[in-house]
Amino acid sequence: MKFEIKTRLADSVLFSIETASKKLAVEVAVKQKINLTGADLTGADLTGAYLTGAYLTGAYLRGADLTGAYLRGADLTGADLAGADLTGADLTGAKGINPNRCTPLRILLDQPGKIRAYKLVNSGGEGPYNGGIEYHQGGEYQEPDANTDENVQCAAGINLATLDWCMKEWRDGYRILIAEFEATDIAVIPIATDGKFRVRKCKIVGERDLTEIGLIEKKEGLADNQQFQAD
């Protein structure tokens, strides 16, 4: 199958090749050092793509799946990364990324007073991925050595998230706690995060009702505490 990489505004062809996927086409273009300035890669599935050193100045990557992509040293000056999934992407040395253009959660940095977000935990109150801390309502927690590298999506620190992120990652038995913190407690909001960020300290002030938010529902005829996962 022939894949073409075109510019978004002029619709001119930057590169074309017979290959199995657009991801492979982009990888070959990068390997051949093709200048992909202004390339339209909107919504492209570039999961795990090797894009080290890519020249993507002004490229349109809105909604692209860049999960685990290798973007070391890539020039992304002016690239539109709004909505791109950069989970696990290697952005070491990547240039030209303006986090204010692709990271809506940076709005948290300008909030006065107490801010609330969510903490996904397993049945034992620990974070479901790395664990180590048991979170309980009323508890205050600190991680002064939280990782502050905005190129790293998940690292040391107290990882909080938006409600939709917690709902997407939720599994049977998990809980969603409510965490309170201030803007000065934020360690970092990763570039183009899909909803997760790190704080140095927070207090657990509550827990979301999973029935109320639509994650689980009561099965007719059972007691309130006997519930099942919604379809």
C-alpha positions, 0 to 999 in steps of 0.5 A: 500500500502506498502512503503519502505524508503531506503538508496540512496547509498546502497539501503537497507531498513531502514523502511517499512509499509503498509500505504496510502502515503510515507508522512505517512510512514516517519511520523510513522518512525520519531514517532518510532524514526527510524534512517533515516540516508542516507534515499532517500526522493528525490522528496517526498511530505512531505507537512505539515509532522510532523518530529519534532526530526527526525534523517535525517543525510545525508538524500537526500531530493532533490526536496522534498516538505517540505512546512509547515513541522515541523522540530523542533529539527531535525538533518539534518547534511549533508542532501541534501536539494537542491531544497527542498521547505521549504516554511513555514517549522518550522526549529526551533532548527533544527541542521546541516543544511549547508545553502551553500549547499542548498541556491544558492541565497547566491551568492548575499552575494559576489556581489560587488556594486549595485545588482538588484532583483524584488518586486512583488506588487499589483495594489496599489504598496503594497506587495500582502501578508502583504502590509503596504508600497506603492512602487513607482519608484524612491522611497527609502525604509528602514526596519531596524528591518527586521527579520534576522532568516534564518530558517524563510522563510517569515517575517518582512523586505523588501521581494525581489525575483527572477524573476521566483518567482514573475512570479509564484506568479503573479496574474491579476493586479499585477506588478513586480518592479525592486529593487536595493540594495547592499550586505550589505543591505541584512538582510537574505537569508532563508535556501533553499529559493525558491527565496525570501529573505529580505533586510533592504533597497532598491530603486525601479529603474524600472518595468518589462514589463509583455508582454516582459517577457511572463506573458501577451500578446497583444490581436490581434486588441486591443490597447497596454494597453488592454491586457489579461493574457496568457494561 
